[in-house]
Amino acid sequence: MLIRRATRNDLPQLAQIYLQVRQQTFTWIKSPQLADFQKETKGEQLLVAENEGRLCGFAAFYVPAAFVHLLIVAPDAQGQGIGRSLLRQLQRGRRKPLRLKCVKSNHAALDFYAHLGFQIVKDNASAEPANFTLQATHAL
C-alpha cells in the first residue's frame, strides 16, 4: 500500500469514496452531495491510500492545528490497516499530537481510535451532532 499526497486527478475518485461513506455511515447528515467533498476539504492537506493502483481511502488534515478533519476508508477496504497507515503518515515528523473529532454515536470509529491510543480530551455534548474531541497519546 502506498500513502501519498493527493493529486488533482485523484479528486473525483476521492469524492466518490467520500459520498459513499457519508451515505452509509454518517446518518446524521441529511442528503449528502458529491460537491460536499470539495467544501469539506478546502484548505486541507489530502493524503491518499492507494493499493494496487486503486484509491481506497484518504485523510483530510488541517496542518496548523494537527487536526484530522476526515479519515475516510472505502467500505470494501475497511479492516485492512488503511486508516492506521494514513494516521501514522500524518503523525510522522509532527511535534503536536494528532487531534480529531468523532460523533458519539459512531461506536465503530470510537473503538478504532481507542485501539490506536486516542483518548477523549473534550466532550462536545452541545454540538450537533454531539461528539468527542480525541487526541493521540503516543506514536501510532
N, CA, C and O atoms as CSV, one atom per row, in Angstrom:
chain,resi,resn,atom,element,x,y,z
A,1,MET,N,N,0.848,-1.181,0.000
A,1,MET,CA,C,0.000,0.000,0.000
A,1,MET,C,C,0.890,1.239,0.000
A,1,MET,O,O,1.926,1.278,0.663
A,2,LEU,N,N,0.475,2.226,-0.739
A,2,LEU,CA,C,1.197,3.484,-0.860
A,2,LEU,C,C,0.364,4.598,-0.240
A,2,LEU,O,O,-0.816,4.752,-0.557
A,3,ILE,N,N,0.987,5.375,0.647
A,3,ILE,CA,C,0.354,6.579,1.196
A,3,ILE,C,C,1.084,7.760,0.574
A,3,ILE,O,O,2.306,7.866,0.669
A,4,ARG,N,N,0.328,8.643,-0.062
A,4,ARG,CA,C,0.938,9.785,-0.758
A,4,ARG,C,C,-0.010,10.968,-0.718
A,4,ARG,O,O,-1.176,10.840,-0.343
A,5,ARG,N,N,0.512,12.124,-1.111
A,5,ARG,CA,C,-0.343,13.304,-1.243
A,5,ARG,C,C,-1.265,13.143,-2.433
A,5,ARG,O,O,-0.888,12.583,-3.462
A,6,ALA,N,N,-2.466,13.639,-2.279
A,6,ALA,CA,C,-3.437,13.570,-3.366
A,6,ALA,C,C,-3.033,14.508,-4.493
A,6,ALA,O,O,-2.419,15.551,-4.266
A,7,THR,N,N,-3.384,14.123,-5.699
A,7,THR,CA,C,-3.201,14.975,-6.869
A,7,THR,C,C,-4.579,15.427,-7.351
A,7,THR,O,O,-5.606,14.899,-6.923
A,8,ARG,N,N,-4.582,16.385,-8.223
A,8,ARG,CA,C,-5.840,16.882,-8.795
A,8,ARG,C,C,-6.617,15.737,-9.471
A,8,ARG,O,O,-7.846,15.695,-9.412
A,9,ASN,N,N,-5.897,14.822,-10.103
A,9,ASN,CA,C,-6.549,13.701,-10.787
A,9,ASN,C,C,-7.244,12.740,-9.822
A,9,ASN,O,O,-8.153,12.014,-10.225
A,10,ASP,N,N,-6.829,12.727,-8.555
A,10,ASP,CA,C,-7.435,11.844,-7.551
A,10,ASP,C,C,-8.788,12.351,-7.062
A,10,ASP,O,O,-9.612,11.567,-6.592
A,11,LEU,N,N,-9.018,13.644,-7.170
A,11,LEU,CA,C,-10.167,14.262,-6.510
A,11,LEU,C,C,-11.531,13.673,-6.891
A,11,LEU,O,O,-12.354,13.467,-5.998
A,12,PRO,N,N,-11.812,13.391,-8.171
A,12,PRO,CA,C,-13.125,12.803,-8.477
A,12,PRO,C,C,-13.355,11.449,-7.790
A,12,PRO,O,O,-14.449,11.182,-7.293
A,13,GLN,N,N,-12.332,10.604,-7.763
A,13,GLN,CA,C,-12.483,9.299,-7.118
A,13,GLN,C,C,-12.597,9.443,-5.598
A,13,GLN,O,O,-13.360,8.713,-4.966
A,14,LEU,N,N,-11.851,10.370,-5.010
A,14,LEU,CA,C,-11.960,10.611,-3.569
A,14,LEU,C,C,-13.343,11.126,-3.203
A,14,LEU,O,O,-13.898,10.755,-2.169
A,15,ALA,N,N,-13.895,11.983,-4.053
A,15,ALA,CA,C,-15.246,12.497,-3.803
A,15,ALA,C,C,-16.263,11.358,-3.818
A,15,ALA,O,O,-17.206,11.364,-3.027
A,16,GLN,N,N,-16.086,10.396,-4.695
A,16,GLN,CA,C,-16.997,9.243,-4.751
A,16,GLN,C,C,-16.899,8.400,-3.478
A,16,GLN,O,O,-17.918,7.976,-2.931
A,17,ILE,N,N,-15.678,8.158,-3.010
A,17,ILE,CA,C,-15.472,7.401,-1.763
A,17,ILE,C,C,-16.109,8.157,-0.605
A,17,ILE,O,O,-16.808,7.576,0.226
A,18,TYR,N,N,-15.857,9.451,-0.566
A,18,TYR,CA,C,-16.418,10.319,0.477
A,18,TYR,C,C,-17.940,10.205,0.511
A,18,TYR,O,O,-18.530,10.006,1.573
A,19,LEU,N,N,-18.573,10.333,-0.658
A,19,LEU,CA,C,-20.028,10.287,-0.724
A,19,LEU,C,C,-20.557,8.915,-0.305
A,19,LEU,O,O,-21.541,8.834,0.430
A,20,GLN,N,N,-19.930,7.859,-0.751
A,20,GLN,CA,C,-20.357,6.510,-0.396
A,20,GLN,C,C,-20.319,6.295,1.118
A,20,GLN,O,O,-21.270,5.773,1.699
A,21,VAL,N,N,-19.222,6.696,1.749
A,21,VAL,CA,C,-19.095,6.525,3.200
A,21,VAL,C,C,-20.088,7.418,3.928
A,21,VAL,O,O,-20.707,6.991,4.903
A,22,ARG,N,N,-20.246,8.642,3.467
A,22,ARG,CA,C,-21.211,9.547,4.093
A,22,ARG,C,C,-22.630,8.977,4.039
A,22,ARG,O,O,-23.369,9.040,5.021
A,23,GLN,N,N,-22.995,8.435,2.909
A,23,GLN,CA,C,-24.343,7.885,2.764
A,23,GLN,C,C,-24.561,6.664,3.658
A,23,GLN,O,O,-25.660,6.467,4.177
A,24,GLN,N,N,-23.534,5.850,3.840
A,24,GLN,CA,C,-23.671,4.619,4.605
A,24,GLN,C,C,-23.473,4.800,6.098
A,24,GLN,O,O,-24.099,4.099,6.894
A,25,THR,N,N,-22.615,5.726,6.490
A,25,THR,CA,C,-22.191,5.804,7.882
A,25,THR,C,C,-22.646,7.069,8.601
A,25,THR,O,O,-23.034,7.010,9.767
A,26,PHE,N,N,-22.605,8.191,7.931
A,26,PHE,CA,C,-22.884,9.477,8.565
A,26,PHE,C,C,-24.378,9.770,8.485
A,26,PHE,O,O,-24.807,10.670,7.763
A,27,THR,N,N,-25.150,9.015,9.221
A,27,THR,CA,C,-26.607,9.082,9.136
A,27,THR,C,C,-27.182,10.414,9.616
A,27,THR,O,O,-28.335,10.727,9.321
A,28,TRP,N,N,-26.406,11.191,10.341
A,28,TRP,CA,C,-26.873,12.486,10.843
A,28,TRP,C,C,-26.822,13.567,9.763
A,28,TRP,O,O,-27.351,14.660,9.965
A,29,ILE,N,N,-26.199,13.283,8.633
A,29,ILE,CA,C,-26.114,14.258,7.540
A,29,ILE,C,C,-27.270,14.006,6.585
A,29,ILE,O,O,-27.408,12.923,6.017
A,30,LYS,N,N,-28.089,15.021,6.424
A,30,LYS,CA,C,-29.234,14.927,5.520
A,30,LYS,C,C,-28.774,15.152,4.081
A,30,LYS,O,O,-28.148,16.170,3.783
A,31,SER,N,N,-29.070,14.240,3.214
A,31,SER,CA,C,-28.816,14.354,1.770
A,31,SER,C,C,-27.384,14.772,1.436
A,31,SER,O,O,-27.189,15.846,0.866
A,32,PRO,N,N,-26.368,13.956,1.773
A,32,PRO,CA,C,-25.002,14.312,1.388
A,32,PRO,C,C,-24.880,14.395,-0.134
A,32,PRO,O,O,-25.537,13.653,-0.864
A,33,GLN,N,N,-24.043,15.295,-0.588
A,33,GLN,CA,C,-23.863,15.542,-2.017
A,33,GLN,C,C,-22.385,15.375,-2.394
A,33,GLN,O,O,-21.498,15.549,-1.558
A,34,LEU,N,N,-22.141,15.043,-3.640
A,34,LEU,CA,C,-20.779,14.906,-4.141
A,34,LEU,C,C,-19.997,16.205,-3.968
A,34,LEU,O,O,-18.807,16.174,-3.653
A,35,ALA,N,N,-20.651,17.333,-4.168
A,35,ALA,CA,C,-19.994,18.640,-4.053
A,35,ALA,C,C,-19.539,18.942,-2.624
A,35,ALA,O,O,-18.691,19.810,-2.419
A,36,ASP,N,N,-20.091,18.240,-1.641
A,36,ASP,CA,C,-19.687,18.468,-0.243
A,36,ASP,C,C,-18.211,18.168,-0.033
A,36,ASP,O,O,-17.567,18.780,0.819
A,37,PHE,N,N,-17.674,17.236,-0.797
A,37,PHE,CA,C,-16.266,16.856,-0.648
A,37,PHE,C,C,-15.349,18.060,-0.814
A,37,PHE,O,O,-14.459,18.283,0.006
A,38,GLN,N,N,-15.560,18.827,-1.858
A,38,GLN,CA,C,-14.713,19.990,-2.120
A,38,GLN,C,C,-14.832,21.017,-1.000
A,38,GLN,O,O,-13.825,21.585,-0.578
A,39,LYS,N,N,-16.045,21.263,-0.514
A,39,LYS,CA,C,-16.248,22.225,0.584
A,39,LYS,C,C,-15.586,21.742,1.866
A,39,LYS,O,O,-14.951,22.526,2.571
A,40,GLU,N,N,-15.730,20.456,2.174
A,40,GLU,CA,C,-15.221,19.893,3.418
A,40,GLU,C,C,-13.698,19.829,3.477
A,40,GLU,O,O,-13.123,19.838,4.566
A,41,THR,N,N,-13.044,19.767,2.335
A,41,THR,CA,C,-11.589,19.586,2.320
A,41,THR,C,C,-10.820,20.832,1.895
A,41,THR,O,O,-9.594,20.800,1.786
A,42,LYS,N,N,-11.524,21.913,1.658
A,42,LYS,CA,C,-10.865,23.149,1.207
A,42,LYS,C,C,-9.821,23.602,2.229
A,42,LYS,O,O,-10.101,23.693,3.425
A,43,GLY,N,N,-8.615,23.884,1.736
A,43,GLY,CA,C,-7.538,24.389,2.585
A,43,GLY,C,C,-6.850,23.326,3.426
A,43,GLY,O,O,-6.050,23.653,4.303
A,44,GLU,N,N,-7.149,22.066,3.172
A,44,GLU,CA,C,-6.559,20.989,3.952
A,44,GLU,C,C,-5.628,20.152,3.091
A,44,GLU,O,O,-5.789,20.064,1.874
A,45,GLN,N,N,-4.661,19.546,3.741
A,45,GLN,CA,C,-3.761,18.615,3.063
A,45,GLN,C,C,-4.500,17.288,2.914
A,45,GLN,O,O,-5.110,16.800,3.866
A,46,LEU,N,N,-4.443,16.715,1.734
A,46,LEU,CA,C,-5.084,15.429,1.488
A,46,LEU,C,C,-4.027,14.358,1.252
A,46,LEU,O,O,-3.165,14.496,0.385
A,47,LEU,N,N,-4.109,13.296,2.034
A,47,LEU,CA,C,-3.288,12.117,1.803
A,47,LEU,C,C,-4.206,11.011,1.320
A,47,LEU,O,O,-5.340,10.889,1.782
A,48,VAL,N,N,-3.712,10.204,0.385
A,48,VAL,CA,C,-4.498,9.090,-0.120
A,48,VAL,C,C,-3.780,7.777,0.160
A,48,VAL,O,O,-2.553,7.714,0.241
A,49,ALA,N,N,-4.578,6.745,0.302
A,49,ALA,CA,C,-4.065,5.381,0.384
A,49,ALA,C,C,-4.379,4.725,-0.951
A,49,ALA,O,O,-5.526,4.708,-1.398
A,50,GLU,N,N,-3.353,4.193,-1.570
A,50,GLU,CA,C,-3.503,3.553,-2.872
A,50,GLU,C,C,-3.011,2.123,-2.758
A,50,GLU,O,O,-1.918,1.872,-2.250
A,51,ASN,N,N,-3.817,1.190,-3.229
A,51,ASN,CA,C,-3.457,-0.222,-3.173
A,51,ASN,C,C,-3.644,-0.821,-4.564
A,51,ASN,O,O,-4.759,-0.874,-5.082
A,52,GLU,N,N,-2.553,-1.267,-5.154
A,52,GLU,CA,C,-2.569,-1.853,-6.499
A,52,GLU,C,C,-3.245,-0.923,-7.510
A,52,GLU,O,O,-4.042,-1.361,-8.339
A,53,GLY,N,N,-2.913,0.367,-7.425
A,53,GLY,CA,C,-3.421,1.358,-8.360
A,53,GLY,C,C,-4.815,1.871,-8.062
A,53,GLY,O,O,-5.330,2.717,-8.793
A,54,ARG,N,N,-5.432,1.378,-7.010
A,54,ARG,CA,C,-6.803,1.783,-6.654
A,54,ARG,C,C,-6.770,2.635,-5.394
A,54,ARG,O,O,-6.147,2.259,-4.401
A,55,LEU,N,N,-7.442,3.785,-5.434
A,55,LEU,CA,C,-7.569,4.612,-4.242
A,55,LEU,C,C,-8.576,3.947,-3.313
A,55,LEU,O,O,-9.681,3.601,-3.733
A,56,CYS,N,N,-8.192,3.768,-2.043
A,56,CYS,CA,C,-9.073,3.053,-1.121
A,56,CYS,C,C,-9.355,3.851,0.149
A,56,CYS,O,O,-10.085,3.377,1.020
A,57,GLY,N,N,-8.795,5.044,0.269
A,57,GLY,CA,C,-9.079,5.880,1.424
A,57,GLY,C,C,-8.292,7.163,1.374
A,57,GLY,O,O,-7.402,7.339,0.542
A,58,PHE,N,N,-8.640,8.068,2.290
A,58,PHE,CA,C,-7.925,9.348,2.350
A,58,PHE,C,C,-8.089,9.982,3.729
A,58,PHE,O,O,-8.971,9.618,4.507
A,59,ALA,N,N,-7.224,10.923,3.995
A,59,ALA,CA,C,-7.311,11.750,5.194
A,59,ALA,C,C,-7.227,13.204,4.764
A,59,ALA,O,O,-6.397,13.566,3.930
A,60,ALA,N,N,-8.088,14.034,5.335
A,60,ALA,CA,C,-8.039,15.489,5.149
A,60,ALA,C,C,-7.500,16.054,6.450
A,60,ALA,O,O,-8.045,15.792,7.523
A,61,PHE,N,N,-6.429,16.829,6.354
A,61,PHE,CA,C,-5.669,17.239,7.526
A,61,PHE,C,C,-5.446,18.744,7.523
A,61,PHE,O,O,-4.961,19.310,6.543
A,62,TYR,N,N,-5.808,19.390,8.637
A,62,TYR,CA,C,-5.548,20.814,8.812
A,62,TYR,C,C,-4.222,20.936,9.551
A,62,TYR,O,O,-4.160,20.756,10.767
A,63,VAL,N,N,-3.173,21.241,8.814
A,63,VAL,CA,C,-1.793,21.183,9.305
A,63,VAL,C,C,-1.528,22.067,10.525
A,63,VAL,O,O,-0.956,21.574,11.497
A,64,PRO,N,N,-1.919,23.368,10.526
A,64,PRO,CA,C,-1.540,24.213,11.669
A,64,PRO,C,C,-1.978,23.684,13.039
A,64,PRO,O,O,-1.290,23.899,14.037
A,65,ALA,N,N,-3.111,23.000,13.087
A,65,ALA,CA,C,-3.627,22.505,14.365
A,65,ALA,C,C,-3.385,21.007,14.556
A,65,ALA,O,O,-3.819,20.439,15.559
A,66,ALA,N,N,-2.697,20.356,13.607
A,66,ALA,CA,C,-2.511,18.900,13.635
A,66,ALA,C,C,-3.857,18.208,13.814
A,66,ALA,O,O,-3.992,17.271,14.601
A,67,PHE,N,N,-4.862,18.694,13.060
A,67,PHE,CA,C,-6.243,18.229,13.209
A,67,PHE,C,C,-6.656,17.376,12.013
A,67,PHE,O,O,-6.614,17.824,10.867
A,68,VAL,N,N,-7.048,16.161,12.298
A,68,VAL,CA,C,-7.541,15.250,11.272
A,68,VAL,C,C,-9.026,15.556,11.085
A,68,VAL,O,O,-9.856,15.186,11.915
A,69,HIS,N,N,-9.342,16.226,9.999
A,69,HIS,CA,C,-10.725,16.610,9.753
A,69,HIS,C,C,-11.545,15.430,9.249
A,69,HIS,O,O,-12.677,15.222,9.687
A,70,LEU,N,N,-10.980,14.666,8.338
A,70,LEU,CA,C,-11.664,13.499,7.797
A,70,LEU,C,C,-10.693,12.334,7.689
A,70,LEU,O,O,-9.546,12.503,7.277
A,71,LEU,N,N,-11.159,11.164,8.058
A,71,LEU,CA,C,-10.436,9.916,7.820
A,71,LEU,C,C,-11.475,8.981,7.214
A,71,LEU,O,O,-12.363,8.488,7.911
A,72,ILE,N,N,-11.356,8.743,5.912
A,72,ILE,CA,C,-12.365,8.011,5.160
A,72,ILE,C,C,-11.707,6.821,4.467
A,72,ILE,O,O,-10.720,6.972,3.747
A,73,VAL,N,N,-12.266,5.643,4.695
A,73,VAL,CA,C,-11.798,4.424,4.033
A,73,VAL,C,C,-12.993,3.805,3.311
A,73,VAL,O,O,-14.073,3.660,3.884
A,74,ALA,N,N,-12.781,3.445,2.050
A,74,ALA,CA,C,-13.848,2.824,1.263
A,74,ALA,C,C,-14.391,1.612,2.015
A,74,ALA,O,O,-13.619,0.852,2.601
A,75,PRO,N,N,-15.700,1.425,2.005
A,75,PRO,CA,C,-16.303,0.313,2.764
A,75,PRO,C,C,-15.691,-1.052,2.471
A,75,PRO,O,O,-15.509,-1.852,3.389
A,76,ASP,N,N,-15.368,-1.336,1.207
A,76,ASP,CA,C,-14.803,-2.646,0.871
A,76,ASP,C,C,-13.322,-2.769,1.203
A,76,ASP,O,O,-12.725,-3.824,0.988
A,77,ALA,N,N,-12.723,-1.702,1.726
A,77,ALA,CA,C,-11.301,-1.721,2.095
A,77,ALA,C,C,-11.091,-1.578,3.605
A,77,ALA,O,O,-9.952,-1.543,4.071
A,78,GLN,N,N,-12.170,-1.497,4.360
A,78,GLN,CA,C,-12.046,-1.326,5.807
A,78,GLN,C,C,-11.519,-2.603,6.449
A,78,GLN,O,O,-11.739,-3.705,5.945
A,79,GLY,N,N,-10.814,-2.434,7.579
A,79,GLY,CA,C,-10.259,-3.569,8.301
A,79,GLY,C,C,-8.944,-4.068,7.741
A,79,GLY,O,O,-8.496,-5.157,8.101
A,80,GLN,N,N,-8.313,-3.298,6.867
A,80,GLN,CA,C,-7.058,-3.709,6.234
A,80,GLN,C,C,-5.872,-2.852,6.671
A,80,GLN,O,O,-4.794,-2.955,6.086
A,81,GLY,N,N,-6.051,-2.008,7.687
A,81,GLY,CA,C,-4.957,-1.181,8.184
A,81,GLY,C,C,-4.782,0.143,7.462
A,81,GLY,O,O,-3.793,0.840,7.687
A,82,ILE,N,N,-5.711,0.498,6.609
A,82,ILE,CA,C,-5.590,1.715,5.807
A,82,ILE,C,C,-5.719,2.960,6.684
A,82,ILE,O,O,-4.909,3.880,6.575
A,83,GLY,N,N,-6.723,2.994,7.544
A,83,GLY,CA,C,-6.890,4.137,8.447
A,83,GLY,C,C,-5.675,4.338,9.326
A,83,GLY,O,O,-5.201,5.462,9.489
A,84,ARG,N,N,-5.168,3.260,9.891
A,84,ARG,CA,C,-3.966,3.333,10.732
A,84,ARG,C,C,-2.777,3.855,9.937
A,84,ARG,O,O,-2.021,4.692,10.430
A,85,SER,N,N,-2.604,3.369,8.715
A,85,SER,CA,C,-1.479,3.813,7.881
A,85,SER,C,C,-1.576,5.292,7.561
A,85,SER,O,O,-0.569,6.001,7.588
A,86,LEU,N,N,-2.769,5.763,7.259
A,86,LEU,CA,C,-2.945,7.194,6.986
A,86,LEU,C,C,-2.617,8.029,8.222
A,86,LEU,O,O,-1.937,9.050,8.116
A,87,LEU,N,N,-3.092,7.607,9.384
A,87,LEU,CA,C,-2.811,8.348,10.620
A,87,LEU,C,C,-1.323,8.333,10.953
A,87,LEU,O,O,-0.777,9.349,11.383
A,88,ARG,N,N,-0.665,7.200,10.760
A,88,ARG,CA,C,0.783,7.126,11.005
A,88,ARG,C,C,1.542,8.108,10.129
A,88,ARG,O,O,2.453,8.796,10.589
A,89,GLN,N,N,1.153,8.166,8.859
A,89,GLN,CA,C,1.834,9.096,7.951
A,89,GLN,C,C,1.593,10.546,8.369
A,89,GLN,O,O,2.506,11.369,8.295
A,90,LEU,N,N,0.385,10.864,8.803
A,90,LEU,CA,C,0.099,12.225,9.264
A,90,LEU,C,C,0.918,12.585,10.496
A,90,LEU,O,O,1.364,13.723,10.640
A,91,GLN,N,N,1.111,11.627,11.370
A,91,GLN,CA,C,1.827,11.896,12.619
A,91,GLN,C,C,3.339,12.025,12.415
A,91,GLN,O,O,4.013,12.710,13.185
A,92,ARG,N,N,3.862,11.379,11.398
A,92,ARG,CA,C,5.301,11.348,11.152
A,92,ARG,C,C,5.885,12.769,11.106
A,92,ARG,O,O,5.455,13.603,10.309
A,93,GLY,N,N,6.859,13.021,11.961
A,93,GLY,CA,C,7.561,14.296,11.972
A,93,GLY,C,C,6.834,15.449,12.641
A,93,GLY,O,O,7.307,16.584,12.573
A,94,ARG,N,N,5.721,15.204,13.274
A,94,ARG,CA,C,4.962,16.273,13.939
A,94,ARG,C,C,5.277,16.299,15.421
A,94,ARG,O,O,5.432,15.258,16.060
A,95,ARG,N,N,5.367,17.494,15.950
A,95,ARG,CA,C,5.579,17.646,17.396
A,95,ARG,C,C,4.267,17.622,18.157
A,95,ARG,O,O,4.191,17.093,19.266
A,96,LYS,N,N,3.235,18.197,17.554
A,96,LYS,CA,C,1.919,18.208,18.185
A,96,LYS,C,C,1.249,16.845,17.997
A,96,LYS,O,O,1.376,16.232,16.937
A,97,PRO,N,N,0.543,16.373,19.011
A,97,PRO,CA,C,-0.211,15.126,18.829
A,97,PRO,C,C,-1.411,15.365,17.912
A,97,PRO,O,O,-1.989,16.452,17.892
A,98,LEU,N,N,-1.764,14.347,17.169
A,98,LEU,CA,C,-2.931,14.443,16.301
A,98,LEU,C,C,-4.193,14.605,17.132
A,98,LEU,O,O,-4.325,14.020,18.207
A,99,ARG,N,N,-5.116,15.407,16.620
A,99,ARG,CA,C,-6.427,15.606,17.250
A,99,ARG,C,C,-7.490,15.391,16.178
A,99,ARG,O,O,-7.239,15.565,14.986
A,100,LEU,N,N,-8.662,15.018,16.623
A,100,LEU,CA,C,-9.780,14.832,15.711
A,100,LEU,C,C,-11.069,14.852,16.512
A,100,LEU,O,O,-11.049,14.807,17.742
A,101,LYS,N,N,-12.183,14.920,15.810
A,101,LYS,CA,C,-13.497,14.828,16.453
A,101,LYS,C,C,-14.193,13.590,15.914
A,101,LYS,O,O,-14.025,13.210,14.756
A,102,CYS,N,N,-14.982,12.971,16.792
A,102,CYS,CA,C,-15.729,11.788,16.409
A,102,CYS,C,C,-17.115,11.868,17.034
A,102,CYS,O,O,-17.252,12.123,18.230
A,103,VAL,N,N,-18.128,11.650,16.226
A,103,VAL,CA,C,-19.504,11.684,16.697
A,103,VAL,C,C,-19.698,10.585,17.741
A,103,VAL,O,O,-19.244,9.455,17.557
A,104,LYS,N,N,-20.367,10.924,18.821
A,104,LYS,CA,C,-20.556,9.983,19.931
A,104,LYS,C,C,-21.244,8.694,19.514
A,104,LYS,O,O,-20.939,7.633,20.058
A,105,SER,N,N,-22.155,8.762,18.573
A,105,SER,CA,C,-22.896,7.565,18.167
A,105,SER,C,C,-22.122,6.682,17.188
A,105,SER,O,O,-22.603,5.607,16.828
A,106,ASN,N,N,-20.944,7.107,16.751
A,106,ASN,CA,C,-20.135,6.330,15.815
A,106,ASN,C,C,-19.220,5.395,16.618
A,106,ASN,O,O,-18.014,5.618,16.722
A,107,HIS,N,N,-19.820,4.356,17.175
A,107,HIS,CA,C,-19.108,3.463,18.093
A,107,HIS,C,C,-17.952,2.724,17.423
A,107,HIS,O,O,-16.913,2.511,18.049
A,108,ALA,N,N,-18.116,2.336,16.172
A,108,ALA,CA,C,-17.038,1.633,15.474
A,108,ALA,C,C,-15.805,2.522,15.353
A,108,ALA,O,O,-14.684,2.063,15.571
A,109,ALA,N,N,-16.007,3.783,15.010
A,109,ALA,CA,C,-14.876,4.709,14.887
A,109,ALA,C,C,-14.255,4.988,16.253
A,109,ALA,O,O,-13.031,5.037,16.377
A,110,LEU,N,N,-15.080,5.170,17.268
A,110,LEU,CA,C,-14.547,5.403,18.614
A,110,LEU,C,C,-13.708,4.221,19.084
A,110,LEU,O,O,-12.654,4.415,19.689
A,111,ASP,N,N,-14.161,3.002,18.814
A,111,ASP,CA,C,-13.390,1.809,19.178
A,111,ASP,C,C,-12.067,1.767,18.416
A,111,ASP,O,O,-11.029,1.431,18.987
A,112,PHE,N,N,-12.103,2.104,17.136
A,112,PHE,CA,C,-10.899,2.134,16.305
A,112,PHE,C,C,-9.879,3.117,16.877
A,112,PHE,O,O,-8.709,2.774,17.041
A,113,TYR,N,N,-10.318,4.332,17.179
A,113,TYR,CA,C,-9.398,5.340,17.713
A,113,TYR,C,C,-8.873,4.944,19.092
A,113,TYR,O,O,-7.696,5.156,19.382
A,114,ALA,N,N,-9.714,4.380,19.937
A,114,ALA,CA,C,-9.269,3.929,21.263
A,114,ALA,C,C,-8.206,2.848,21.116
A,114,ALA,O,O,-7.219,2.841,21.852
A,115,HIS,N,N,-8.401,1.946,20.179
A,115,HIS,CA,C,-7.429,0.875,19.936
A,115,HIS,C,C,-6.067,1.441,19.527
A,115,HIS,O,O,-5.026,0.858,19.830
A,116,LEU,N,N,-6.087,2.573,18.840
A,116,LEU,CA,C,-4.837,3.216,18.407
A,116,LEU,C,C,-4.234,4.122,19.480
A,116,LEU,O,O,-3.164,4.693,19.270
A,117,GLY,N,N,-4.904,4.260,20.622
A,117,GLY,CA,C,-4.359,5.058,21.713
A,117,GLY,C,C,-4.870,6.481,21.785
A,117,GLY,O,O,-4.308,7.299,22.513
A,118,PHE,N,N,-5.915,6.796,21.053
A,118,PHE,CA,C,-6.518,8.125,21.172
A,118,PHE,C,C,-7.352,8.157,22.451
A,118,PHE,O,O,-7.980,7.167,22.826
A,119,GLN,N,N,-7.344,9.301,23.103
A,119,GLN,CA,C,-8.142,9.475,24.307
A,119,GLN,C,C,-9.050,10.690,24.150
A,119,GLN,O,O,-8.716,11.654,23.462
A,120,ILE,N,N,-10.199,10.618,24.800
A,120,ILE,CA,C,-11.139,11.733,24.783
A,120,ILE,C,C,-10.571,12.858,25.639
A,120,ILE,O,O,-10.236,12.657,26.807
A,121,VAL,N,N,-10.467,14.043,25.044
A,121,VAL,CA,C,-9.964,15.202,25.785
A,121,VAL,C,C,-11.045,16.258,25.971
A,121,VAL,O,O,-10.878,17.202,26.745
A,122,LYS,N,N,-12.164,16.092,25.251
A,122,LYS,CA,C,-13.259,17.051,25.398
A,122,LYS,C,C,-14.562,16.400,24.966
A,122,LYS,O,O,-14.614,15.688,23.963
A,123,ASP,N,N,-15.607,16.652,25.733
A,123,ASP,CA,C,-16.950,16.182,25.407
A,123,ASP,C,C,-17.721,17.375,24.858
A,123,ASP,O,O,-18.025,18.322,25.584
A,124,ASN,N,N,-18.028,17.318,23.579
A,124,ASN,CA,C,-18.760,18.395,22.902
A,124,ASN,C,C,-20.240,18.032,22.866
A,124,ASN,O,O,-20.817,17.841,21.796
A,125,ALA,N,N,-20.842,17.941,24.035
A,125,ALA,CA,C,-22.216,17.461,24.180
A,125,ALA,C,C,-23.234,18.382,23.521
A,125,ALA,O,O,-24.278,17.917,23.064
A,126,SER,N,N,-22.951,19.665,23.466
A,126,SER,CA,C,-23.927,20.596,22.895
A,126,SER,C,C,-23.772,20.772,21.387
A,126,SER,O,O,-24.561,21.483,20.763
A,127,ALA,N,N,-22.760,20.132,20.796
A,127,ALA,CA,C,-22.573,20.202,19.339
A,127,ALA,C,C,-23.671,19.402,18.651
A,127,ALA,O,O,-24.315,18.552,19.268
A,128,GLU,N,N,-23.876,19.679,17.382
A,128,GLU,CA,C,-24.869,18.934,16.607
A,128,GLU,C,C,-24.196,18.301,15.407
A,128,GLU,O,O,-23.863,19.012,14.460
A,129,PRO,N,N,-23.984,17.006,15.404
A,129,PRO,CA,C,-24.314,16.050,16.448
A,129,PRO,C,C,-23.273,16.072,17.569
A,129,PRO,O,O,-22.142,16.519,17.377
A,130,ALA,N,N,-23.672,15.586,18.728
A,130,ALA,CA,C,-22.761,15.527,19.878
A,130,ALA,C,C,-21.528,14.696,19.505
A,130,ALA,O,O,-21.637,13.648,18.869
A,131,ASN,N,N,-20.356,15.189,19.914
A,131,ASN,CA,C,-19.121,14.495,19.551
A,131,ASN,C,C,-18.078,14.629,20.645
A,131,ASN,O,O,-18.243,15.379,21.607
A,132,PHE,N,N,-17.012,13.888,20.470
A,132,PHE,CA,C,-15.853,13.971,21.346
A,132,PHE,C,C,-14.672,14.525,20.552
A,132,PHE,O,O,-14.547,14.269,19.354
A,133,THR,N,N,-13.806,15.286,21.227
A,133,THR,CA,C,-12.501,15.617,20.673
A,133,THR,C,C,-11.549,14.575,21.230
A,133,THR,O,O,-11.518,14.332,22.436
A,134,LEU,N,N,-10.772,13.959,20.347
A,134,LEU,CA,C,-9.825,12.917,20.739
A,134,LEU,C,C,-8.419,13.393,20.413
A,134,LEU,O,O,-8.211,14.207,19.514
A,135,GLN,N,N,-7.468,12.872,21.157
A,135,GLN,CA,C,-6.064,13.210,20.922
A,135,GLN,C,C,-5.223,11.935,21.021
A,135,GLN,O,O,-5.452,11.093,21.889
A,136,ALA,N,N,-4.256,11.810,20.124
A,136,ALA,CA,C,-3.333,10.689,20.177
A,136,ALA,C,C,-2.450,10.845,21.408
A,136,ALA,O,O,-1.952,11.935,21.691
A,137,THR,N,N,-2.260,9.762,22.130
A,137,THR,CA,C,-1.460,9.819,23.353
A,137,THR,C,C,-0.062,9.279,23.178
A,137,THR,O,O,0.797,9.482,24.036
A,138,HIS,N,N,0.178,8.590,22.067
A,138,HIS,CA,C,1.509,8.032,21.791
A,138,HIS,C,C,1.625,7.767,20.298
A,138,HIS,O,O,0.666,7.921,19.542
A,139,ALA,N,N,2.822,7.367,19.898
A,139,ALA,CA,C,3.043,7.072,18.477
A,139,ALA,C,C,2.118,5.954,18.024
A,139,ALA,O,O,1.896,4.979,18.741
A,140,LEU,N,N,1.590,6.115,16.834
A,140,LEU,CA,C,0.651,5.114,16.313
A,140,LEU,C,C,1.387,3.925,15.789
A,140,LEU,O,O,0.767,2.976,15.309
